[in-house]
Amino acid sequence: MQERLITYTEVSQICGLARSTIYEWVQRGNFPAPVKLGPGAKAPVKFKLSEVMAFIDKLPIQRY
């Protein structure tokens, strides 16, 4: 099966986090890093869906 790549917007929708929070967590090493699709500063950046879902699956369960 082919890996699906998703945008910051899609990650935000899946996780319920603001883009700025995702960016901060990536910088701290607390969230899967995105992949850059090509050379140069303007190359698109996407996340591997499987890595985002694995991150979610590893979160501790807290029920309210």
C-alpha positions in Angstrom: 0.0 0.0 0.0 1.2 3.5 -0.9 1.9 6.0 1.9 -0.5 8.9 2.1 1.0 12.3 2.7 -1.1 15.0 4.4 -0.8 18.7 4.9 -0.6 20.7 8.1 -4.3 21.5 7.7 -5.2 17.8 7.6 -3.0 17.1 10.6 -4.7 19.9 12.5 -8.1 18.4 11.6 -7.1 14.9 12.6 -5.4 15.9 15.9 -7.5 18.9 16.8 -4.4 21.0 17.3 -3.6 24.4 15.9 -0.9 24.6 13.2 1.3 26.6 15.5 1.1 23.9 18.2 2.0 21.2 15.6 4.9 23.3 14.4 6.2 23.9 18.0 5.9 20.2 18.9 7.8 19.2 15.7 10.6 21.7 16.6 10.8 20.1 20.2 10.8 16.6 18.8 7.5 15.7 20.4 5.6 15.2 17.1 6.5 13.3 13.9 8.6 15.5 11.6 7.2 16.3 8.1 9.0 15.4 4.9 10.1 18.0 2.4 9.1 17.2 -1.2 12.0 18.5 -3.2 14.9 20.9 -2.9 14.7 24.6 -2.1 13.0 26.7 0.5 9.6 26.7 -1.3 9.3 22.9 -1.6 6.1 21.5 -0.2 6.1 19.9 3.3 3.8 17.0 4.1 3.4 14.5 7.0 3.2 10.8 6.6 -0.3 9.8 7.7 1.0 6.5 9.2 3.4 8.4 11.5 0.7 10.8 12.7 -1.7 7.9 13.4 1.1 6.0 15.3 1.7 9.2 17.4 -2.0 9.3 18.2 -2.2 5.6 19.1 0.7 6.0 21.6 -0.9 8.8 23.5 -2.0 7.9 27.0 -5.8 7.4 27.3 -7.4 9.9 29.7 -11.2 9.7 30.1 -13.2 12.5 31.6 
